[in-house]
Amino acid sequence: MILDSIDNGARYYALHPRLSRVFDFLRTADIKALEPGRHDIDGDNLFVNVSELELRPLEAAHLEAHNRYIDVQVVIEGEEIFGWSERKECTTPEGEFDAERDIIFYGDVPQTFYTVREGQFTILYPEDAHAPMLGDGNVKKLIFKVLI
């Protein structure tokens, strides 16, 4: 898990070849004007989902993890709290891994919580079980899906 400011995005280019395209998109697109839904950047290799969500209380934290994609989640309005745990420490899967949606849910309690504010991002790898959409109020965010 990584938490940082969009302004520092170039520091993460070396972590994956497609991350430079994520931060180029953030720098050049009118991100606040993007309509909710999926926007392709490079087909299934790299796309972004724009979401406007009502946040839930911390008690509703629901861990999830992915196998095929790295998430780069960027808050563009409001702030959002994430729960986090090492996936290898999660012991209570809630069903089988859904390969079509690239997701599995866990009933474990997050090890820790952190806040992503407007203009910040978090990078979540397959080993990062994460519980998004926590806090008070609403948030508008971008969820980049980066094929591994």
Secondary structure, DSSP 8 states (H G I E B T S, - for coil): -EEEEGGGGGGGGGG-TTHHHHHHHHHHS-GGG--SEEEEEEGGGEEEEEEEEE-B-GGG--EEE-SSEEEEEEEEESEEEEEEEEGGG---BSS--BTTTTBEEE-S--SEEEEEETTEEEEE-TTEEEEEEESSSEEEEEEEEEE-
